[in-house]
Amino acid sequence: MPEAFQFESTVGLIVTFALLAVKIFAFGSALLYSSASYEAAGKLTKVAWCVILGLGVALSFIPLGLILVVASTIAAFVYLVDVRPALAGLTRRR
C-alpha cells in the first residue's frame, strides 16, 4: 500500500475515534443533568436527548452509512453547543 493511502487511513481512523469520543462525552453529559433542568431551559426532554445521543453512539459501531454518522455527530455538537451551556447556566451559583 502506498504511503499516501496509509496516511489517509490513519487520519481517517483518528478522526473517527475523536468523533466517537465527542459523542460519548455528550451522551454522558446528558445523563448528568436532571429532567427538570431540561424543562427549565426550554429544551427537549432528558429522555429525548439521551435517546438521540445514545443512538448516535450505538450507530457509530454499525457501518450503516455516512448520512447516519453525520446526523449523529451533528446532534452531539448541537447538544454540546446549545443544550449543555443552557443546562449549566441554570446550575451556576453566584
PDB file of N, CA, C and O in Angstrom:
ATOM      1  N   MET A   1       0.850  -1.169   0.000  1.00  0.00           N
ATOM      2  CA  MET A   1       0.000   0.000   0.000  1.00  0.00           C
ATOM      3  C   MET A   1       0.904   1.244   0.000  1.00  0.00           C
ATOM      4  O   MET A   1       1.824   1.341   0.812  1.00  0.00           O
ATOM      5  N   PRO A   2       0.644   2.178  -0.897  1.00  0.00           N
ATOM      6  CA  PRO A   2       1.450   3.404  -0.923  1.00  0.00           C
ATOM      7  C   PRO A   2       1.295   4.193   0.384  1.00  0.00           C
ATOM      8  O   PRO A   2       0.270   4.115   1.061  1.00  0.00           O
ATOM      9  N   GLU A   3       2.338   4.948   0.712  1.00  0.00           N
ATOM     10  CA  GLU A   3       2.330   5.691   1.965  1.00  0.00           C
ATOM     11  C   GLU A   3       1.218   6.721   2.040  1.00  0.00           C
ATOM     12  O   GLU A   3       0.707   6.984   3.129  1.00  0.00           O
ATOM     13  N   ALA A   4       0.826   7.312   0.922  1.00  0.00           N
ATOM     14  CA  ALA A   4      -0.241   8.312   0.928  1.00  0.00           C
ATOM     15  C   ALA A   4      -1.551   7.695   1.393  1.00  0.00           C
ATOM     16  O   ALA A   4      -2.282   8.310   2.169  1.00  0.00           O
ATOM     17  N   PHE A   5      -1.854   6.497   0.932  1.00  0.00           N
ATOM     18  CA  PHE A   5      -3.090   5.828   1.351  1.00  0.00           C
ATOM     19  C   PHE A   5      -3.032   5.422   2.817  1.00  0.00           C
ATOM     20  O   PHE A   5      -4.042   5.480   3.517  1.00  0.00           O
ATOM     21  N   GLN A   6      -1.877   5.018   3.277  1.00  0.00           N
ATOM     22  CA  GLN A   6      -1.717   4.646   4.677  1.00  0.00           C
ATOM     23  C   GLN A   6      -1.900   5.872   5.570  1.00  0.00           C
ATOM     24  O   GLN A   6      -2.534   5.782   6.621  1.00  0.00           O
ATOM     25  N   PHE A   7      -1.354   7.007   5.163  1.00  0.00           N
ATOM     26  CA  PHE A   7      -1.522   8.249   5.917  1.00  0.00           C
ATOM     27  C   PHE A   7      -2.990   8.655   5.961  1.00  0.00           C
ATOM     28  O   PHE A   7      -3.503   9.050   7.007  1.00  0.00           O
ATOM     29  N   GLU A   8      -3.660   8.554   4.815  1.00  0.00           N
ATOM     30  CA  GLU A   8      -5.080   8.904   4.744  1.00  0.00           C
ATOM     31  C   GLU A   8      -5.912   7.996   5.645  1.00  0.00           C
ATOM     32  O   GLU A   8      -6.825   8.467   6.324  1.00  0.00           O
ATOM     33  N   SER A   9      -5.609   6.721   5.656  1.00  0.00           N
ATOM     34  CA  SER A   9      -6.324   5.784   6.512  1.00  0.00           C
ATOM     35  C   SER A   9      -6.099   6.089   7.983  1.00  0.00           C
ATOM     36  O   SER A   9      -7.024   6.001   8.791  1.00  0.00           O
ATOM     37  N   THR A  10      -4.876   6.444   8.328  1.00  0.00           N
ATOM     38  CA  THR A  10      -4.556   6.772   9.718  1.00  0.00           C
ATOM     39  C   THR A  10      -5.295   8.030  10.164  1.00  0.00           C
ATOM     40  O   THR A  10      -5.849   8.067  11.263  1.00  0.00           O
ATOM     41  N   VAL A  11      -5.308   9.048   9.329  1.00  0.00           N
ATOM     42  CA  VAL A  11      -6.027  10.278   9.658  1.00  0.00           C
ATOM     43  C   VAL A  11      -7.524  10.001   9.794  1.00  0.00           C
ATOM     44  O   VAL A  11      -8.166  10.508  10.714  1.00  0.00           O
ATOM     45  N   GLY A  12      -8.077   9.211   8.897  1.00  0.00           N
ATOM     46  CA  GLY A  12      -9.489   8.852   8.979  1.00  0.00           C
ATOM     47  C   GLY A  12      -9.825   8.111  10.253  1.00  0.00           C
ATOM     48  O   GLY A  12     -10.875   8.344  10.852  1.00  0.00           O
ATOM     49  N   LEU A  13      -8.949   7.224  10.670  1.00  0.00           N
ATOM     50  CA  LEU A  13      -9.161   6.471  11.910  1.00  0.00           C
ATOM     51  C   LEU A  13      -9.103   7.389  13.126  1.00  0.00           C
ATOM     52  O   LEU A  13      -9.901   7.246  14.052  1.00  0.00           O
ATOM     53  N   ILE A  14      -8.173   8.321  13.126  1.00  0.00           N
ATOM     54  CA  ILE A  14      -8.058   9.275  14.235  1.00  0.00           C
ATOM     55  C   ILE A  14      -9.300  10.160  14.323  1.00  0.00           C
ATOM     56  O   ILE A  14      -9.812  10.407  15.415  1.00  0.00           O
ATOM     57  N   VAL A  15      -9.782  10.635  13.178  1.00  0.00           N
ATOM     58  CA  VAL A  15     -10.987  11.467  13.156  1.00  0.00           C
ATOM     59  C   VAL A  15     -12.198  10.665  13.631  1.00  0.00           C
ATOM     60  O   VAL A  15     -13.028  11.184  14.378  1.00  0.00           O
ATOM     61  N   THR A  16     -12.303   9.421  13.209  1.00  0.00           N
ATOM     62  CA  THR A  16     -13.418   8.568  13.628  1.00  0.00           C
ATOM     63  C   THR A  16     -13.432   8.380  15.137  1.00  0.00           C
ATOM     64  O   THR A  16     -14.483   8.493  15.769  1.00  0.00           O
ATOM     65  N   PHE A  17     -12.275   8.096  15.717  1.00  0.00           N
ATOM     66  CA  PHE A  17     -12.207   7.912  17.171  1.00  0.00           C
ATOM     67  C   PHE A  17     -12.460   9.219  17.914  1.00  0.00           C
ATOM     68  O   PHE A  17     -13.078   9.207  18.978  1.00  0.00           O
ATOM     69  N   ALA A  18     -11.999  10.335  17.382  1.00  0.00           N
ATOM     70  CA  ALA A  18     -12.240  11.629  18.021  1.00  0.00           C
ATOM     71  C   ALA A  18     -13.728  11.959  18.030  1.00  0.00           C
ATOM     72  O   ALA A  18     -14.252  12.432  19.038  1.00  0.00           O
ATOM     73  N   LEU A  19     -14.407  11.714  16.918  1.00  0.00           N
ATOM     74  CA  LEU A  19     -15.848  11.973  16.864  1.00  0.00           C
ATOM     75  C   LEU A  19     -16.626  11.016  17.759  1.00  0.00           C
ATOM     76  O   LEU A  19     -17.643  11.396  18.338  1.00  0.00           O
ATOM     77  N   LEU A  20     -16.157   9.782  17.876  1.00  0.00           N
ATOM     78  CA  LEU A  20     -16.788   8.843  18.807  1.00  0.00           C
ATOM     79  C   LEU A  20     -16.623   9.334  20.236  1.00  0.00           C
ATOM     80  O   LEU A  20     -17.558   9.239  21.032  1.00  0.00           O
ATOM     81  N   ALA A  21     -15.460   9.852  20.570  1.00  0.00           N
ATOM     82  CA  ALA A  21     -15.223  10.388  21.911  1.00  0.00           C
ATOM     83  C   ALA A  21     -16.149  11.576  22.197  1.00  0.00           C
ATOM     84  O   ALA A  21     -16.655  11.713  23.311  1.00  0.00           O
ATOM     85  N   VAL A  22     -16.370  12.427  21.204  1.00  0.00           N
ATOM     86  CA  VAL A  22     -17.282  13.565  21.364  1.00  0.00           C
ATOM     87  C   VAL A  22     -18.702  13.065  21.628  1.00  0.00           C
ATOM     88  O   VAL A  22     -19.397  13.594  22.495  1.00  0.00           O
ATOM     89  N   LYS A  23     -19.124  12.061  20.891  1.00  0.00           N
ATOM     90  CA  LYS A  23     -20.475  11.515  21.068  1.00  0.00           C
ATOM     91  C   LYS A  23     -20.640  10.870  22.440  1.00  0.00           C
ATOM     92  O   LYS A  23     -21.676  11.040  23.082  1.00  0.00           O
ATOM     93  N   ILE A  24     -19.644  10.143  22.889  1.00  0.00           N
ATOM     94  CA  ILE A  24     -19.708   9.509  24.209  1.00  0.00           C
ATOM     95  C   ILE A  24     -19.728  10.569  25.303  1.00  0.00           C
ATOM     96  O   ILE A  24     -20.476  10.446  26.273  1.00  0.00           O
ATOM     97  N   PHE A  25     -18.908  11.612  25.154  1.00  0.00           N
ATOM     98  CA  PHE A  25     -18.897  12.697  26.133  1.00  0.00           C
ATOM     99  C   PHE A  25     -20.261  13.387  26.194  1.00  0.00           C
ATOM    100  O   PHE A  25     -20.763  13.659  27.284  1.00  0.00           O
ATOM    101  N   ALA A  26     -20.861  13.671  25.046  1.00  0.00           N
ATOM    102  CA  ALA A  26     -22.168  14.327  25.011  1.00  0.00           C
ATOM    103  C   ALA A  26     -23.233  13.447  25.662  1.00  0.00           C
ATOM    104  O   ALA A  26     -24.076  13.942  26.411  1.00  0.00           O
ATOM    105  N   PHE A  27     -23.197  12.158  25.381  1.00  0.00           N
ATOM    106  CA  PHE A  27     -24.171  11.235  25.980  1.00  0.00           C
ATOM    107  C   PHE A  27     -23.995  11.179  27.496  1.00  0.00           C
ATOM    108  O   PHE A  27     -24.977  11.225  28.236  1.00  0.00           O
ATOM    109  N   GLY A  28     -22.764  11.080  27.954  1.00  0.00           N
ATOM    110  CA  GLY A  28     -22.511  11.054  29.396  1.00  0.00           C
ATOM    111  C   GLY A  28     -22.937  12.348  30.064  1.00  0.00           C
ATOM    112  O   GLY A  28     -23.482  12.326  31.167  1.00  0.00           O
ATOM    113  N   SER A  29     -22.698  13.466  29.415  1.00  0.00           N
ATOM    114  CA  SER A  29     -23.103  14.753  29.957  1.00  0.00           C
ATOM    115  C   SER A  29     -24.625  14.863  30.044  1.00  0.00           C
ATOM    116  O   SER A  29     -25.161  15.408  31.009  1.00  0.00           O
ATOM    117  N   ALA A  30     -25.307  14.347  29.040  1.00  0.00           N
ATOM    118  CA  ALA A  30     -26.772  14.401  29.039  1.00  0.00           C
ATOM    119  C   ALA A  30     -27.360  13.607  30.194  1.00  0.00           C
ATOM    120  O   ALA A  30     -28.426  13.951  30.707  1.00  0.00           O
ATOM    121  N   LEU A  31     -26.687  12.568  30.599  1.00  0.00           N
ATOM    122  CA  LEU A  31     -27.178  11.748  31.708  1.00  0.00           C
ATOM    123  C   LEU A  31     -27.026  12.435  33.063  1.00  0.00           C
ATOM    124  O   LEU A  31     -27.732  12.089  34.010  1.00  0.00           O
ATOM    125  N   LEU A  32     -26.125  13.396  33.166  1.00  0.00           N
ATOM    126  CA  LEU A  32     -25.817  14.011  34.460  1.00  0.00           C
ATOM    127  C   LEU A  32     -26.838  15.045  34.923  1.00  0.00           C
ATOM    128  O   LEU A  32     -26.969  15.268  36.127  1.00  0.00           O
ATOM    129  N   TYR A  33     -27.555  15.675  34.018  1.00  0.00           N
ATOM    130  CA  TYR A  33     -28.499  16.721  34.392  1.00  0.00           C
ATOM    131  C   TYR A  33     -29.876  16.122  34.674  1.00  0.00           C
ATOM    132  O   TYR A  33     -30.246  15.090  34.114  1.00  0.00           O
ATOM    133  N   SER A  34     -30.619  16.782  35.543  1.00  0.00           N
ATOM    134  CA  SER A  34     -31.952  16.291  35.900  1.00  0.00           C
ATOM    135  C   SER A  34     -32.965  16.618  34.804  1.00  0.00           C
ATOM    136  O   SER A  34     -32.739  17.488  33.963  1.00  0.00           O
ATOM    137  N   SER A  35     -34.067  15.911  34.836  1.00  0.00           N
ATOM    138  CA  SER A  35     -35.142  16.155  33.860  1.00  0.00           C
ATOM    139  C   SER A  35     -35.713  17.554  34.013  1.00  0.00           C
ATOM    140  O   SER A  35     -36.085  18.193  33.028  1.00  0.00           O
ATOM    141  N   ALA A  36     -35.780  18.024  35.241  1.00  0.00           N
ATOM    142  CA  ALA A  36     -36.315  19.362  35.488  1.00  0.00           C
ATOM    143  C   ALA A  36     -35.429  20.440  34.860  1.00  0.00           C
ATOM    144  O   ALA A  36     -35.926  21.482  34.433  1.00  0.00           O
ATOM    145  N   SER A  37     -34.134  20.193  34.805  1.00  0.00           N
ATOM    146  CA  SER A  37     -33.214  21.166  34.198  1.00  0.00           C
ATOM    147  C   SER A  37     -33.519  21.347  32.720  1.00  0.00           C
ATOM    148  O   SER A  37     -33.489  22.469  32.213  1.00  0.00           O
ATOM    149  N   TYR A  38     -33.811  20.258  32.029  1.00  0.00           N
ATOM    150  CA  TYR A  38     -34.128  20.344  30.600  1.00  0.00           C
ATOM    151  C   TYR A  38     -35.404  21.151  30.383  1.00  0.00           C
ATOM    152  O   TYR A  38     -35.479  21.969  29.465  1.00  0.00           O
ATOM    153  N   GLU A  39     -36.394  20.922  31.218  1.00  0.00           N
ATOM    154  CA  GLU A  39     -37.653  21.651  31.090  1.00  0.00           C
ATOM    155  C   GLU A  39     -37.462  23.127  31.414  1.00  0.00           C
ATOM    156  O   GLU A  39     -38.020  23.987  30.733  1.00  0.00           O
ATOM    157  N   ALA A  40     -36.670  23.432  32.460  1.00  0.00           N
ATOM    158  CA  ALA A  40     -36.429  24.822  32.845  1.00  0.00           C
ATOM    159  C   ALA A  40     -35.649  25.571  31.758  1.00  0.00           C
ATOM    160  O   ALA A  40     -35.838  26.774  31.580  1.00  0.00           O
ATOM    161  N   ALA A  41     -34.791  24.879  31.047  1.00  0.00           N
ATOM    162  CA  ALA A  41     -34.009  25.506  29.975  1.00  0.00           C
ATOM    163  C   ALA A  41     -34.809  25.639  28.685  1.00  0.00           C
ATOM    164  O   ALA A  41     -34.364  26.307  27.752  1.00  0.00           O
ATOM    165  N   GLY A  42     -35.981  25.014  28.617  1.00  0.00           N
ATOM    166  CA  GLY A  42     -36.814  25.093  27.421  1.00  0.00           C
ATOM    167  C   GLY A  42     -36.288  24.257  26.269  1.00  0.00           C
ATOM    168  O   GLY A  42     -36.475  24.608  25.104  1.00  0.00           O
ATOM    169  N   LYS A  43     -35.636  23.161  26.589  1.00  0.00           N
ATOM    170  CA  LYS A  43     -35.066  22.277  25.568  1.00  0.00           C
ATOM    171  C   LYS A  43     -35.891  20.989  25.493  1.00  0.00           C
ATOM    172  O   LYS A  43     -36.851  20.813  26.243  1.00  0.00           O
ATOM    173  N   LEU A  44     -35.509  20.100  24.587  1.00  0.00           N
ATOM    174  CA  LEU A  44     -36.137  18.781  24.545  1.00  0.00           C
ATOM    175  C   LEU A  44     -35.964  18.104  25.892  1.00  0.00           C
ATOM    176  O   LEU A  44     -35.108  18.497  26.684  1.00  0.00           O
ATOM    177  N   THR A  45     -36.765  17.097  26.151  1.00  0.00           N
ATOM    178  CA  THR A  45     -36.679  16.407  27.438  1.00  0.00           C
ATOM    179  C   THR A  45     -35.372  15.623  27.560  1.00  0.00           C
ATOM    180  O   THR A  45     -34.673  15.373  26.578  1.00  0.00           O
ATOM    181  N   LYS A  46     -35.076  15.253  28.785  1.00  0.00           N
ATOM    182  CA  LYS A  46     -33.869  14.469  29.041  1.00  0.00           C
ATOM    183  C   LYS A  46     -33.931  13.140  28.306  1.00  0.00           C
ATOM    184  O   LYS A  46     -32.940  12.697  27.726  1.00  0.00           O
ATOM    185  N   VAL A  47     -35.089  12.511  28.332  1.00  0.00           N
ATOM    186  CA  VAL A  47     -35.246  11.216  27.661  1.00  0.00           C
ATOM    187  C   VAL A  47     -34.974  11.354  26.163  1.00  0.00           C
ATOM    188  O   VAL A  47     -34.294  10.514  25.574  1.00  0.00           O
ATOM    189  N   ALA A  48     -35.500  12.407  25.554  1.00  0.00           N
ATOM    190  CA  ALA A  48     -35.305  12.605  24.114  1.00  0.00           C
ATOM    191  C   ALA A  48     -33.829  12.784  23.781  1.00  0.00           C
ATOM    192  O   ALA A  48     -33.326  12.170  22.840  1.00  0.00           O
ATOM    193  N   TRP A  49     -33.127  13.626  24.550  1.00  0.00           N
ATOM    194  CA  TRP A  49     -31.702  13.837  24.272  1.00  0.00           C
ATOM    195  C   TRP A  49     -30.890  12.578  24.537  1.00  0.00           C
ATOM    196  O   TRP A  49     -29.962  12.270  23.790  1.00  0.00           O
ATOM    197  N   CYS A  50     -31.228  11.857  25.583  1.00  0.00           N
ATOM    198  CA  CYS A  50     -30.485  10.623  25.872  1.00  0.00           C
ATOM    199  C   CYS A  50     -30.702   9.573  24.785  1.00  0.00           C
ATOM    200  O   CYS A  50     -29.773   8.846  24.434  1.00  0.00           O
ATOM    201  N   VAL A  51     -31.912   9.488  24.254  1.00  0.00           N
ATOM    202  CA  VAL A  51     -32.189   8.545  23.164  1.00  0.00           C
ATOM    203  C   VAL A  51     -31.429   8.967  21.899  1.00  0.00           C
ATOM    204  O   VAL A  51     -30.798   8.137  21.244  1.00  0.00           O
ATOM    205  N   ILE A  52     -31.494  10.249  21.567  1.00  0.00           N
ATOM    206  CA  ILE A  52     -30.810  10.743  20.363  1.00  0.00           C
ATOM    207  C   ILE A  52     -29.313  10.490  20.457  1.00  0.00           C
ATOM    208  O   ILE A  52     -28.708   9.953  19.529  1.00  0.00           O
ATOM    209  N   LEU A  53     -28.715  10.881  21.585  1.00  0.00           N
ATOM    210  CA  LEU A  53     -27.268  10.742  21.732  1.00  0.00           C
ATOM    211  C   LEU A  53     -26.848   9.288  21.921  1.00  0.00           C
ATOM    212  O   LEU A  53     -25.792   8.883  21.436  1.00  0.00           O
ATOM    213  N   GLY A  54     -27.661   8.499  22.620  1.00  0.00           N
ATOM    214  CA  GLY A  54     -27.358   7.075  22.795  1.00  0.00           C
ATOM    215  C   GLY A  54     -27.405   6.321  21.477  1.00  0.00           C
ATOM    216  O   GLY A  54     -26.554   5.472  21.209  1.00  0.00           O
ATOM    217  N   LEU A  55     -28.400   6.631  20.655  1.00  0.00           N
ATOM    218  CA  LEU A  55     -28.456   6.012  19.325  1.00  0.00           C
ATOM    219  C   LEU A  55     -27.277   6.450  18.468  1.00  0.00           C
ATOM    220  O   LEU A  55     -26.753   5.672  17.672  1.00  0.00           O
ATOM    221  N   GLY A  56     -26.866   7.698  18.637  1.00  0.00           N
ATOM    222  CA  GLY A  56     -25.708   8.183  17.893  1.00  0.00           C
ATOM    223  C   GLY A  56     -24.447   7.404  18.236  1.00  0.00           C
ATOM    224  O   GLY A  56     -23.657   7.070  17.352  1.00  0.00           O
ATOM    225  N   VAL A  57     -24.260   7.119  19.512  1.00  0.00           N
ATOM    226  CA  VAL A  57     -23.106   6.315  19.934  1.00  0.00           C
ATOM    227  C   VAL A  57     -23.237   4.897  19.389  1.00  0.00           C
ATOM    228  O   VAL A  57     -22.272   4.340  18.865  1.00  0.00           O
ATOM    229  N   ALA A  58     -24.415   4.318  19.509  1.00  0.00           N
ATOM    230  CA  ALA A  58     -24.617   2.943  19.039  1.00  0.00           C
ATOM    231  C   ALA A  58     -24.430   2.836  17.526  1.00  0.00           C
ATOM    232  O   ALA A  58     -23.854   1.862  17.042  1.00  0.00           O
ATOM    233  N   LEU A  59     -24.911   3.829  16.777  1.00  0.00           N
ATOM    234  CA  LEU A  59     -24.780   3.798  15.320  1.00  0.00           C
ATOM    235  C   LEU A  59     -23.335   3.962  14.865  1.00  0.00           C
ATOM    236  O   LEU A  59     -22.995   3.615  13.734  1.00  0.00           O
ATOM    237  N   SER A  60     -22.496   4.484  15.733  1.00  0.00           N
ATOM    238  CA  SER A  60     -21.082   4.627  15.384  1.00  0.00           C
ATOM    239  C   SER A  60     -20.391   3.278  15.233  1.00  0.00           C
ATOM    240  O   SER A  60     -19.375   3.165  14.548  1.00  0.00           O
ATOM    241  N   PHE A  61     -20.942   2.264  15.872  1.00  0.00           N
ATOM    242  CA  PHE A  61     -20.343   0.934  15.813  1.00  0.00           C
ATOM    243  C   PHE A  61     -20.926   0.062  14.704  1.00  0.00           C
ATOM    244  O   PHE A  61     -20.444  -1.045  14.463  1.00  0.00           O
ATOM    245  N   ILE A  62     -21.961   0.557  14.032  1.00  0.00           N
ATOM    246  CA  ILE A  62     -22.616  -0.200  12.971  1.00  0.00           C
ATOM    247  C   ILE A  62     -22.374   0.526  11.643  1.00  0.00           C
ATOM    248  O   ILE A  62     -22.754   1.689  11.511  1.00  0.00           O
ATOM    249  N   PRO A  63     -21.767  -0.114  10.682  1.00  0.00           N
ATOM    250  CA  PRO A  63     -21.493   0.559   9.403  1.00  0.00           C
ATOM    251  C   PRO A  63     -22.748   0.673   8.534  1.00  0.00           C
ATOM    252  O   PRO A  63     -22.938  -0.104   7.598  1.00  0.00           O
ATOM    253  N   LEU A  64     -23.601   1.650   8.853  1.00  0.00           N
ATOM    254  CA  LEU A  64     -24.860   1.802   8.122  1.00  0.00           C
ATOM    255  C   LEU A  64     -24.788   2.836   7.011  1.00  0.00           C
ATOM    256  O   LEU A  64     -25.621   2.840   6.106  1.00  0.00           O
ATOM    257  N   GLY A  65     -23.824   3.684   7.077  1.00  0.00           N
ATOM    258  CA  GLY A  65     -23.713   4.700   6.042  1.00  0.00           C
ATOM    259  C   GLY A  65     -23.296   6.030   6.621  1.00  0.00           C
ATOM    260  O   GLY A  65     -23.435   6.291   7.816  1.00  0.00           O
ATOM    261  N   LEU A  66     -22.790   6.847   5.754  1.00  0.00           N
ATOM    262  CA  LEU A  66     -22.241   8.125   6.167  1.00  0.00           C
ATOM    263  C   LEU A  66     -23.303   9.088   6.681  1.00  0.00           C
ATOM    264  O   LEU A  66     -23.031   9.870   7.592  1.00  0.00           O
ATOM    265  N   ILE A  67     -24.499   9.048   6.118  1.00  0.00           N
ATOM    266  CA  ILE A  67     -25.526  10.020   6.490  1.00  0.00           C
ATOM    267  C   ILE A  67     -25.927   9.886   7.954  1.00  0.00           C
ATOM    268  O   ILE A  67     -26.162  10.896   8.618  1.00  0.00           O
ATOM    269  N   LEU A  68     -26.011   8.660   8.474  1.00  0.00           N
ATOM    270  CA  LEU A  68     -26.374   8.467   9.880  1.00  0.00           C
ATOM    271  C   LEU A  68     -25.248   8.884  10.812  1.00  0.00           C
ATOM    272  O   LEU A  68     -25.497   9.414  11.895  1.00  0.00           O
ATOM    273  N   VAL A  69     -24.025   8.648  10.399  1.00  0.00           N
ATOM    274  CA  VAL A  69     -22.874   9.062  11.204  1.00  0.00           C
ATOM    275  C   VAL A  69     -22.813  10.583  11.269  1.00  0.00           C
ATOM    276  O   VAL A  69     -22.569  11.150  12.334  1.00  0.00           O
ATOM    277  N   VAL A  70     -23.031  11.242  10.145  1.00  0.00           N
ATOM    278  CA  VAL A  70     -23.014  12.704  10.106  1.00  0.00           C
ATOM    279  C   VAL A  70     -24.161  13.269  10.939  1.00  0.00           C
ATOM    280  O   VAL A  70     -23.963  14.232  11.680  1.00  0.00           O
ATOM    281  N   ALA A  71     -25.351  12.691  10.831  1.00  0.00           N
ATOM    282  CA  ALA A  71     -26.504  13.165  11.595  1.00  0.00           C
ATOM    283  C   ALA A  71     -26.277  13.012  13.096  1.00  0.00           C
ATOM    284  O   ALA A  71     -26.609  13.915  13.864  1.00  0.00           O
ATOM    285  N   SER A  72     -25.719  11.890  13.521  1.00  0.00           N
ATOM    286  CA  SER A  72     -25.481  11.694  14.948  1.00  0.00           C
ATOM    287  C   SER A  72     -24.357  12.597  15.459  1.00  0.00           C
ATOM    288  O   SER A  72     -24.383  13.015  16.616  1.00  0.00           O
ATOM    289  N   THR A  73     -23.386  12.899  14.623  1.00  0.00           N
ATOM    290  CA  THR A  73     -22.315  13.818  15.003  1.00  0.00           C
ATOM    291  C   THR A  73     -22.870  15.233  15.143  1.00  0.00           C
ATOM    292  O   THR A  73     -22.513  15.947  16.080  1.00  0.00           O
ATOM    293  N   ILE A  74     -23.728  15.639  14.230  1.00  0.00           N
ATOM    294  CA  ILE A  74     -24.351  16.958  14.316  1.00  0.00           C
ATOM    295  C   ILE A  74     -25.201  17.059  15.576  1.00  0.00           C
ATOM    296  O   ILE A  74     -25.181  18.087  16.254  1.00  0.00           O
ATOM    297  N   ALA A  75     -25.944  16.007  15.896  1.00  0.00           N
ATOM    298  CA  ALA A  75     -26.764  16.006  17.115  1.00  0.00           C
ATOM    299  C   ALA A  75     -25.892  16.179  18.357  1.00  0.00           C
ATOM    300  O   ALA A  75     -26.262  16.920  19.268  1.00  0.00           O
ATOM    301  N   ALA A  76     -24.751  15.514  18.406  1.00  0.00           N
ATOM    302  CA  ALA A  76     -23.851  15.638  19.551  1.00  0.00           C
ATOM    303  C   ALA A  76     -23.314  17.064  19.665  1.00  0.00           C
ATOM    304  O   ALA A  76     -23.242  17.616  20.763  1.00  0.00           O
ATOM    305  N   PHE A  77     -22.937  17.659  18.536  1.00  0.00           N
ATOM    306  CA  PHE A  77     -22.435  19.031  18.579  1.00  0.00           C
ATOM    307  C   PHE A  77     -23.531  20.033  18.937  1.00  0.00           C
ATOM    308  O   PHE A  77     -23.262  21.016  19.629  1.00  0.00           O
ATOM    309  N   VAL A  78     -24.768  19.800  18.476  1.00  0.00           N
ATOM    310  CA  VAL A  78     -25.885  20.674  18.857  1.00  0.00           C
ATOM    311  C   VAL A  78     -26.092  20.604  20.362  1.00  0.00           C
ATOM    312  O   VAL A  78     -26.302  21.631  21.009  1.00  0.00           O
ATOM    313  N   TYR A  79     -26.034  19.403  20.923  1.00  0.00           N
ATOM    314  CA  TYR A  79     -26.178  19.265  22.370  1.00  0.00           C
ATOM    315  C   TYR A  79     -25.061  20.023  23.091  1.00  0.00           C
ATOM    316  O   TYR A  79     -25.326  20.765  24.037  1.00  0.00           O
ATOM    317  N   LEU A  80     -23.826  19.841  22.652  1.00  0.00           N
ATOM    318  CA  LEU A  80     -22.692  20.452  23.338  1.00  0.00           C
ATOM    319  C   LEU A  80     -22.648  21.973  23.197  1.00  0.00           C
ATOM    320  O   LEU A  80     -22.187  22.662  24.107  1.00  0.00           O
ATOM    321  N   VAL A  81     -23.117  22.499  22.075  1.00  0.00           N
ATOM    322  CA  VAL A  81     -23.038  23.941  21.830  1.00  0.00           C
ATOM    323  C   VAL A  81     -24.276  24.689  22.325  1.00  0.00           C
ATOM    324  O   VAL A  81     -24.170  25.844  22.737  1.00  0.00           O
ATOM    325  N   ASP A  82     -25.438  24.053  22.291  1.00  0.00           N
ATOM    326  CA  ASP A  82     -26.680  24.745  22.632  1.00  0.00           C
ATOM    327  C   ASP A  82     -27.282  24.284  23.959  1.00  0.00           C
ATOM    328  O   ASP A  82     -27.552  25.108  24.832  1.00  0.00           O
ATOM    329  N   VAL A  83     -27.489  23.003  24.117  1.00  0.00           N
ATOM    330  CA  VAL A  83     -28.225  22.491  25.262  1.00  0.00           C
ATOM    331  C   VAL A  83     -27.370  22.480  26.530  1.00  0.00           C
ATOM    332  O   VAL A  83     -27.808  22.953  27.579  1.00  0.00           O
ATOM    333  N   ARG A  84     -26.172  21.949  26.436  1.00  0.00           N
ATOM    334  CA  ARG A  84     -25.322  21.826  27.626  1.00  0.00           C
ATOM    335  C   ARG A  84     -25.025  23.175  28.277  1.00  0.00           C
ATOM    336  O   ARG A  84     -25.112  23.275  29.501  1.00  0.00           O
ATOM    337  N   PRO A  85     -24.676  24.224  27.512  1.00  0.00           N
ATOM    338  CA  PRO A  85     -24.467  25.525  28.169  1.00  0.00           C
ATOM    339  C   PRO A  85     -25.738  26.064  28.838  1.00  0.00           C
ATOM    340  O   PRO A  85     -25.661  26.697  29.891  1.00  0.00           O
ATOM    341  N   ALA A  86     -26.889  25.821  28.241  1.00  0.00           N
ATOM    342  CA  ALA A  86     -28.142  26.271  28.850  1.00  0.00           C
ATOM    343  C   ALA A  86     -28.397  25.538  30.161  1.00  0.00           C
ATOM    344  O   ALA A  86     -28.843  26.140  31.138  1.00  0.00           O
ATOM    345  N   LEU A  87     -28.115  24.247  30.183  1.00  0.00           N
ATOM    346  CA  LEU A  87     -28.290  23.472  31.409  1.00  0.00           C
ATOM    347  C   LEU A  87     -27.281  23.892  32.465  1.00  0.00           C
ATOM    348  O   LEU A  87     -27.626  24.006  33.641  1.00  0.00           O
ATOM    349  N   ALA A  88     -26.050  24.121  32.062  1.00  0.00           N
ATOM    350  CA  ALA A  88     -25.010  24.532  33.013  1.00  0.00           C
ATOM    351  C   ALA A  88     -25.296  25.921  33.570  1.00  0.00           C
ATOM    352  O   ALA A  88     -24.974  26.209  34.723  1.00  0.00           O
ATOM    353  N   GLY A  89     -25.893  26.773  32.763  1.00  0.00           N
ATOM    354  CA  GLY A  89     -26.242  28.121  33.214  1.00  0.00           C
ATOM    355  C   GLY A  89     -27.297  28.118  34.303  1.00  0.00           C
ATOM    356  O   GLY A  89     -27.351  29.032  35.126  1.00  0.00           O
ATOM    357  N   LEU A  90     -28.121  27.108  34.309  1.00  0.00           N
ATOM    358  CA  LEU A  90     -29.152  27.003  35.345  1.00  0.00           C
ATOM    359  C   LEU A  90     -28.586  26.591  36.689  1.00  0.00           C
ATOM    360  O   LEU A  90     -29.151  26.926  37.730  1.00  0.00           O
ATOM    361  N   THR A  91     -27.488  25.875  36.679  1.00  0.00           N
ATOM    362  CA  THR A  91     -26.953  25.337  37.937  1.00  0.00           C
ATOM    363  C   THR A  91     -25.817  26.185  38.519  1.00  0.00           C
ATOM    364  O   THR A  91     -25.297  25.862  39.587  1.00  0.00           O
ATOM    365  N   ARG A  92     -25.429  27.254  37.839  1.00  0.00           N
ATOM    366  CA  ARG A  92     -24.364  28.118  38.369  1.00  0.00           C
ATOM    367  C   ARG A  92     -24.863  28.920  39.556  1.00  0.00           C
ATOM    368  O   ARG A  92     -26.017  29.344  39.602  1.00  0.00           O
ATOM    369  N   ARG A  93     -23.974  29.116  40.507  1.00  0.00           N
ATOM    370  CA  ARG A  93     -24.309  29.924  41.671  1.00  0.00           C
ATOM    371  C   ARG A  93     -23.368  31.096  41.759  1.00  0.00           C
ATOM    372  O   ARG A  93     -22.202  30.995  41.378  1.00  0.00           O
ATOM    373  N   ARG A  94     -23.861  32.198  42.254  1.00  0.00           N
ATOM    374  CA  ARG A  94     -23.047  33.415  42.332  1.00  0.00           C
ATOM    375  C   ARG A  94     -22.519  33.618  43.709  1.00  0.00           C
ATOM    376  O   ARG A  94     -21.812  34.593  43.961  1.00  0.00           O
TER     377      ARG A  94
END
